[in-house]
Amino acid sequence: MSQQHILQISELTKKVRFILESELNTVWLTGEISNFIAASSGHWYLSLKDAKSQVKCAMFKGNNRRVRLNTDATPSNGQQVLVRAKVSLYEPRGDFQLIIEHMEDAGTGLLRQQYEQLKNKLNTQGFFDLSHKKSLPAHIHCVGIVTSPTGAAVKDILTVLKRRNPNIKAIIYPSLVQGEQAKSDICYAIEVANKRNECDVLIVGRGGGSLEDLWPFNEESVVHAIHASALPIISAVGHEIDTTLSDYVADLRAATPSAGAELVSTDSDERLNHIIMLKQRLIKTQQSKLVLLHNENNYLQHRLSQVHPEQQLQLQQQKCDELSLRLKQAMKRNIVQIKTKPIQLSQRLLSQSPIKALQRQHQQVVLNQHRFTQAIQNTLQHKGDNFVSLIEQLQLVSPLATIARGYSVTRNDKNEVITEVEQLSRNENISVQLSNGKINAKVI
């Protein structure tokens, strides 16, 4: 421990930042925007994510002024974009982040990025080296044409060959030149032409179109097929302004299909061909030199940017923006707490007020009074019903009810009820009870 240098946190973040920015430098990537914030300073802060990961990003106002998306000049959450960015580290928090230098809509931009990435990959692997280029034969007797048999390109090639040198034989190897199946067709046609070995040179191409239309000639499998061909291949794709990866790997590039036909039917001597080859080699050499110088310049600019005042100023501005956002959020929370505290105290006071307790007691008294009254009424009703029932039962067994039906009750002078004749004697006084009165009588 005594022999090791113990790093401070700031030293560690500075070293990690230097490693990230030195090793990765500039990257292209695509993703979905989320957590987008346009700060008052003019800088943008956002996250780029896909289905599994996300990374924080910053785009300073000097760069975001040039952003022009299809929908608006300002990005929005959920939008898919393609960006060019420098990998960096925000030292105060130790957060891994990207500094975005360029932004555009994903789509055609993604195709261009895929084109550049595949171009750099194939160039690194040596597919475009001049050492692999084959020279065209001095005398061409047969030309193979890999293209659509119904397209305008094959008609232009045949017309030029017929006009310039009718003795040249043409063999068409039909292939789709657009769509998903086109790359397989082109590779198969080149393979068939090499197996048959019946022509001196191949023209591979089609007419002009969009980047998507010409994309089969940018496919890696097509580049491999052209590179592996034993026959010399002329790439004649699109118009003069269109450039595909097939043009770079082919032994010779023609600006148009008609120009490809002119190359194989030309009457120029070997010296002219040598000059063309030297020109191409010179262009490739200069391009490689320019790429080398460009990379060296980028590296020096990157090292310079580490100590450039503008970058330090941007870092401080980013800190200010972050502190400003945190201050606004803290103020909002304090304001909400200040507003809600009187309401909470008022609610607590009301919950402990005796008025509430008195109201509850009063409500309970009223409820008990109602229940007591209801109970008395129910008891009286029940007693009354029982009384009526007893009256009705008494009425059923009452002798008055029997008398009312036409019967009578006879009693002797001792007020005993006479039920049999043998109980009476002659000249005895009796009383007869009727429903509406009593009759006094004497037994004769």
C-alpha positions, 0 to 999 in steps of 0.5 A: 500500500505504501508503494502504490499511488492512491488515486483521488476520485477526481483523478480516477474520473479524469483518467477514465475520461481520457481513456474513453475519449482516446480509444473510442473517439467518434462513434455512430449509433442509432436509438430512441430519444427519452428524457429530453430536456432543452436547457435555458442555456441552449444545450440539449440533454437526453438519453438514447435507448434501445430494448436493453440499454440506455446512455445519457447524452449532451448536445451543445447549442453550437451543434444542435443549431444545425439539427433539422429533423423531418418533424421539427428542429427540436427532437421529441421523446420516442423519436428514432435518430441517428447520431455521431457522437464522442464518447466521454465521461461527466467527471463531477458525477462520474457518469458515462455520456455521449457528446453528440456532434450530429443528429438526423432521422434514422432511416436513409441516414442509417443506410448511409451509416451502414454503407460507411461502416461496411466500406471501412470494414472491407477497406481494412480487410483489403478488398479495395487494394489495387493489388487485387485489381485485374487488368482488362484483356487487350482484345475482348471477344465476348462480354458477359452482362450481369443485370436484369434482362428487361431493364434499360441498362442491358438495352443501353449496353447492347446498343453501345456494343453494336455501335462501337464494335459489332464483332463483340459477342454479348452473353446475358446472365439474368439477375434481379437488381433490386429487392431482397432477392437481388443480392443472391441473384447477382452472386449466383450470376457471377458464379455461373459466369466464372464456371462457364468461362465463356467470356473475357470480361463481366459488366455488372450493373443496372440503371440509376435509382435511390440508395435503397434501389442500389443497395444490392450492390452494397451488400457484403456478399456481392462484394465478396463475389466480385472480389472472388471472381477470376474474370475481370469485372466492370462495375456499372451501377447507376448514374455518374453520381452514384457510388456503390461498394461494388465500384470500389471492389471491381477491377474497373468502374464505369459511371453508367452501363453505357460507359461500361460498354464503351470501356470494353469496346474501346479502340484505345491502345494499351498505353491509354489503359495503363494511364487509366490504371495509373490514374486509379492507383494515384486516386486510391493512393491519394485517398488513402493518404488523405484518410491517414492525414484526416485521422491524424488531424482528428487525433491531434484535434482530440488531444487539443480539445482536452485542454481547450477552453471551450470544452472546459466552458461547456463542462462548466455550463453543463454543471450550471444547467444541472444545478439550475435544474436541481434548484428549480426542482427543490424550489417546486418541492418547497413551494408545494410543502409550504402550500400544503402545510396549512391545509394539513394543520387545519385538517388535524385541528378539525379532527381534534376539535370538540365540535366534532365530538359534540356532533358525534355525541348529538348524532348518537343521542338522536340515534338512541332516541329514535331507536328507543321510540321505535322500540316502545312503538314496537312493544305497544304494537306487539302488546296491542296485537296480543290484547286483540288476539286475547279478546278474540279468543275470549269472544269465542268462548263467551256465553253472550256470543252463544246467546246472540245466536238465538240461545238463552240461559235459564237460572233458578232463584239461586242464580244456578244455570238450569241444564236439565228439566229435572232441576226445576219444580212447579211454582219455582221462579226462574230467569231467562237470559236473552241476547237483549234482556232478561225474562223472569218466569214461573214454572207452572 
